[in-house]
């Protein structure tokens, strides 16, 4: 019995020693960190008004054209090819711009997601501008004519069902180089052509709904 009691005492002592090593001591600081339910720390409270102020700050309208070039760059003389959906009225043979109106030329492609997303927006702008001296033209930079035509065929009435098309190679290179737009510009991009047929502004990237007021200002609406 004495031997068993000794063994039991020894086991209890070893258990207490092990528990002392493994059990973390809850210091005053740790205890306060767990149970503290007071106001937020001073640092967080100080940053909240700044963040709220930044969130409430009005977004400055984007400037599409910092300035209109005068007299502007010459518009390419040779017109692109034309592609239209079946039973759709073909476009004029020449992509004319010098007609006393502002002309917005949108460069796009059927494989370009932001291009396709902004096409209805551009068509809507044309309707909103009404009788303003404004005209909208589309020029595709698709490499595959079948892909372009399939896209046009899939569009409903009133949507984009015909477009000018710059074929890959000499036709495209000559057209873009004539206006100093490089070999392979990122899509979409736009030319704003003045009533005299000169490129007055080049706009890179997709347009947004908020850009309409700037476009209306540029074309004198």
Buried (B, 14 or more C-beta within 10 A) or exposed (E): EEEEEEEEEEEEEEEEEEEEEEEEEEEEEEEEEEEEEEEEEEEEEEEEEEEEEEEEEEEEEEEBBEEBBEEBBEBBEEBBBBBBBEEBEEBEEEBBBEEEBBBBBBBBBBBBEEBBEBBEBBBEBEEEBEEBBBBBBBBBBBBEBEBBBEBBEEBEEEEBBBBBBBBEEEBBBEBBEBBEBEEEEEBBBBBBBBBEBBBBBBBEBBBEEEBBEBBBEBBEB
